[in-house]
Amino acid sequence: MAFNVIKPGILTLVQDLGRYGYQHLGVTTGGPMDEFAFRWGNALLDNHANAAQLEITFGMLTLEAQAPTSIAITGADLAATLNNKAILPWQTYALKTGDVLTFNQPNLGLRAYLAVKGGLQIAPVLGSVSTVMREALGGLTGKGEKIQKGDVIPFLSTTEHQQRITPRLAIPNYEQQNIPMVMSYQFNTLSGLDRARLFRNEYTVTAASDRMGYRLSGEAINGDKKGIISEGIAYGSIQMPNDGQPIVLLRDRQTIGGYPKMGCVTSIGGGLLAQKKPGDSIHFQCLSIGQAEQERQRKMSLLSQLR
């Protein structure tokens, strides 16, 4: 009762919501780059919110089902097909033994999520199956390896299936350029001109972007502080290194750092950013902490209505 991996894709990783409680030991959280796409995959199947899924970056993945099951696909549109027939994300599908599921190249977004009824059956490491390759933790083998050709990915077989589609209001607009953020206490180290630049600038996602962080390119921001005593790094931190080009630190970020941080992208903003490819453009949109909390509560409320 498993998926056989015929083609492993560019980067296919096992993820759950992350590995928490170990950052003081230098172990990062991992977890899905697009949290709400991940959450919707499990919600559509009535899975536990933390049930393990596959995060598929850029596609090129082909799986063969060795038993019947029910799946949900969320996140990016990677031109998926089921037995060579085009299917759309943000809904559920029934699989039969021998069915072939393929993810091709992106039509919209970058990362898709494949959830299966009951979750992937993989043993956790330090309380999580999330794959962090640079720390050699999690994943199918527990050693932080990406999915490879010939892998067997176990799940629980079921003929139970309910056709479900994500409500339109809950589907994010991956073409949106505005990335919501909240300011940090170090924001005051910026001059008024640099603050204006930060929110006026159009930034381009560079090729040096990955699960650890997104490096951006645009008009440089030169704050008064060129370095600080190293401190803990929160998810979404917007670091300003000496060259003035922002780095947004994401799921596989280091746990401490010594560059000034102008703020943090929100969990929703981080998910939108994670769907951007090199060459895509973004703008930072400043929210108050209250506004950011309200937006997250609204998203979570839509999830709870489905359940």
N, C-alpha and C positions, 0 to 999 in steps of 0.2 A: 504494500500500500504506500506508493511513493510516486514522485515525479522522477523520471530518468532525464538527465540533462544531455540533450543532443548537441546543442550549441550553448556555451556559457554566457555569451554576451560580453559587452565591453567591461562592465563592472556590475556584477550581481551579488548582493550581500544579504545575509540573514539579519533582520533587525527586529527588536521589540522596542518598547518605549525608552530603554536605556539602562545603564548600570550606575546606580546611585549609592552614595555612602562611602566612596573610596577616593574622592578627589584629594583628600589630605595625604594620600599615599602616592599621588601623582597619576592616578588612573582616571582617565576622562570618562564621560558618560556614554558616548556613542548615541545610538538611537536614530530614528528616522529624520532625514533632512527636511521632509515636509510632514510635520506632525499631524496636521488635520487630514491630509490625504490618507495617512496611515490609520488614523482613528476611524475614518469613514469606512475603510475596507473591513475592519472588524465589526463595526456597527451594522453594516449591511448583512452580515452573516450571523448576527447575534453572538459573536465571539466575546470572550473576555477582552477588555480594552488593550491588554498587554500581550495578546496572542501573537506569536512570531509570524512574520511575513517575509517576503522577498522584496528588497528595494532594487529596482532595475534602472540603472543609469545608462541612457542613450540607446537601450534596446539591444538588438542582435541576439536575443535569447530564444531558444527553442526547447520546449519541455514536452515529454510524452507522459500522459497519465497512465499509471499501472493499475488503477482502481477507480471506481466512480466517486465523485465528490462534488461539492459546490464551491465556487470561487467568486471572489469579487476583485475587480480591477479598478484602481483609483489613481489619481495623480495625472501625470503627463499622458498625452495621446501619443503613444509610440507605434501607431499603425498596427495594432495587434490583430492577429487572425486566429480563428479556431477552425482547424481542419481546412485551412486556406480561405475561409470566409471571414470578411472584415467584421470586427466587433469594436464596440466603443467602451471607453472607460466610464467609471462612476456607476457601475451596475454589476449585478450578479449573473453568473452563467453556470449551468449544469455541465459537468464533464462525465464522459463515459470512459471505460477502459479502452485504451488505445488512442484516445483523442490527442491531437497535437496542437499545442498552444505556442504561438510565435509572437515575439515582439520585434518589430522592425525599427526603422529610424524615426526620430521624433517628427510629428506633425505640429505639436504644440507642447511646450515644456521640455523637461529633461529627465525627470525621474518619475517612474510609475511604481505602483505597489500592487503586489499579488498576494491576496489573503485567501486562505482555504478554510473551510468549515472545521472548527475545532483547533485551528492553528497548526503550524508546522511542529512536528514532534522532535524537538532538539533539546539536548541537555544544556542547562545554563552553566555559565562560569561566573563566579562572584555574583550570583543572583540574576544574571541576564544572558540572553543569547546574542545580544548586539555585537556585530562584528566591528572591531577596531583593528585594522590591519597593522598599523605601526606599533601597536602594543601587543600584537599576537594573541588577542583575546576574542572569544566568542566565535560565532559561525557554526557551520556544520560539524567541524572537527574539534571545536573549542580552541583552535590555535590561530584564530584571526585570519583564516584564508577566505578569499573570494570563491564563489561557486565556479567549479571547473567542469569541463567535459567529462562525462562518465559518472559524475556524482549522482547519488540517489538521495532524494530529499523526502523524508518520511512525513506522512500525514495520516489522519484517521479516515478510513473509507466510510462513505455514507451515500445513500440514494435520496436523502432528504434534501429538498431544494425549494427555495422560495424566491420567485423573481422580484427583485427590488431595484429601484433606481434612486440615486441620490437626489434630493430636492434641488431644484435649480438655484434657489437662494444660497444653498450651501456650497455650490461649486465655485471655486475661486477663479478669478480672471487672470490667467498666467501671462497675458499680454500687458497687464498693469505695470507701469514703470515706478509708481510711488511705493516706496518701502517704508512702512511705519517704524518709528524709533522713539525712544524716550531719552532725555538728556541725563548725563552723569554729573557727579560733583566736580569732575575735572573739565566740564564744558566751559567753566568760567575762566580757564586759562587761555581761551581763544579771544582775540580782539573782536570788536564789533564787525570789522570787515571780514574776518575769517568765518565768523558765525554766519554771516550773510552768504558767503561763498559755499559753505557746507550745504545749505538748503537750496541755493540757486543752481549749483553745479549739476551738470549731467555727467554721471560717472559711467564708465564702460567696464564691464566684467572682463578681466584678463584671462589668458590661458593658464595662469598660475593660480587657479582656483580649484578647490577640491572640498572634501568633507571636513577637513580641518578648518578651512577659512576661504573666503572669497577676497581676492586682491582686486582692487578697483583702480582705474586710471582716470584722472581728470585734472582740473586746476588744483595745484597743491595747496594744502592747508598748513600754515606754519604757526603753531601755537607757541606760547612762551616756554613751555616745558618740553625739553628734548628727551627726558627720561625720568623715571620715578623709581622708588624702591619697589621691587617686585611684589606683586600682590595677586590674590586670586582672580581668576578670569571667569566672568559670568558668560552664559550662553548669549550670543548675539553682540558681544562687545565690539565696538568700533574703535580699533586701535589706530593711532596716528604715529607712524614711524618717522624717522628723520627726513625722509624724502617727501613727507606731506601727503602721500597717497594712502587712502584708508584701506584697512584690512578688517573685514567682518569675520569674527571668529565664531565657528559653528559647532556641530556635534562632536567632532573629533579634535577639538581645540586642545592646546596645552593647558595645564591647570594653573600655572602662574605666568606672569609677564610683567615687563617693566616699561612699556610704552604708555603714554597718556591715552585715556579712553574717553572719547567725546560723548558716548552714550551706548545704548544697546538697541539693536533691532528687536522688535517684539517677536513672540513665537509665531504670530501670523506673518509678520514681515520676513522672518527667516525662512518660512516655507515658500513664500513668493520668490525670494532671492535664490533659493536652492533650485528653482525651476528655470533659472536664467542660464544661458549658454555663453561661452566666450564671444565677445562682440556685442552682446545685448547691452542696452542702456538702462540706467535706473536713476531715480531721484530719491533723496531722503525726505520723509514727511514726519515732522515733529508732532508727537502726541504727548499729552500729560499722562501721568501714571494712571489717573482715574479713567481717562479715555481708553487707554490700552487695556485696562482690566475689564471695562464694559464691553469692548469688542471681543475679548476672549470669552467672556461670559455668554455673549450672544451666540458665538460659534458653538460653545459647549451645549447651550440650550437646544440648538437645532439637532445636535446628536442625540440628546436625551429624549427628544420628541419621537425620534425613530424607534428607540428602544421601548 
